[in-house]
Amino acid sequence: METKTITIRVNAKVARAFEAASEEQQQHYSVSNLVMRLDAKDLWKK
C-alpha cells in the first residue's frame, strides 16, 4: 500500500494528546480518531 505524508494544523490540546501517545499508538491514530477522543466544545472553541 502506498503511503503519503500530510501536514495538518491542530490546536494545542490535540497536539498534547498525540505527543502523550506511545509511538505505536501514534502510528494507529487517524485524525478522526484523535478528534473523536477529545471534547469537541473545547477543541473547536475560538
Contacts in CASP RR format, 6 or more apart in sequence:
PFRMAT RR
TARGET T0000
AUTHOR 0000-0000-0000
METHOD contacts of the structure
MODEL  1
METKTITIRVNAKVARAFEAASEEQQQHYSVSNLVMRLDAKDLWKK
8 31 0 8 1.000
10 18 0 8 1.000
10 34 0 8 1.000
11 43 0 8 1.000
13 38 0 8 1.000
13 42 0 8 1.000
13 43 0 8 1.000
14 34 0 8 1.000
14 35 0 8 1.000
14 38 0 8 1.000
14 43 0 8 1.000
17 34 0 8 1.000
17 37 0 8 1.000
17 38 0 8 1.000
18 26 0 8 1.000
18 29 0 8 1.000
18 34 0 8 1.000
21 29 0 8 1.000
35 43 0 8 1.000
END
